């Protein structure tokens, strides 16, 4: 006899939605901090103060572990669901043949692809700015380190593409997170859609503006 699945797909979707929304919160806070780079007075004093305060926080390791758990659960469950749905539907072509099925499949594929590129971007980003694996000049202020990374043309391109794809990923993810949480009804769905669009555009434009600004204006 087949046992009940440990995690029903409804619960998995719910957890993907909740972790996704918590990651949205992190991304918004992270962008707010990074935008302090635009305050260039006194050699980026505002950004340096923010970064130093963050580094000095006792709770930072706990927050970092929490973030890692969110990323791992969000990505792990998404892959698990994808794997399960493929296994459950070996006749997938029948679904692909209908127009609606093809559309949903394409949206899901683009969602996965953008997720993979965003993940690659985050890994490079952590290697650069969290672990200093590529750029590791001693004695630089936090803002100088960020500017050094963004001045590298390959990094600037990767940061721009990564930010725009993150926006795309959030554009779809934001709405489906709320759907998984059970938000329904015409009016609420429309509000969530509008907020999702505004949020994802703000995140994409906000993050991508930094490498573009550094490349074009602050060489
Ligand atoms: C122009 C864009 C960005 C800039 C300038 C930037 C800058 C930074 C800086 C300065 C740090 C701190 C490293 C340290 O601990 O010293 C950091 C950490 C981090 N960033 Fe970004 N970031 C950008 C975009 C992004 C995006 C789009 C994401 C996510 C999708 C992201 C995810 C992270 C994560 C997960 C950390 C590690 C947090 C921690 O361990 O404390 N960043 N970033």
Boltz pocket constraint, residues with backbone or C-beta under 6 A from the ligand:
constraints:
  - pocket:
      binder: B
      contacts: [[A, 27], [A, 30], [A, 34], [A, 60], [A, 64], [A, 67], [A, 118], [A, 122], [A, 125], [A, 126], [A, 129], [A, 130], [A, 142], [A, 146], [A, 159], [A, 162], [A, 163], [A, 166], [A, 206], [A, 207], [A, 208], [A, 210], [A, 211]]
      max_distance: 6.0
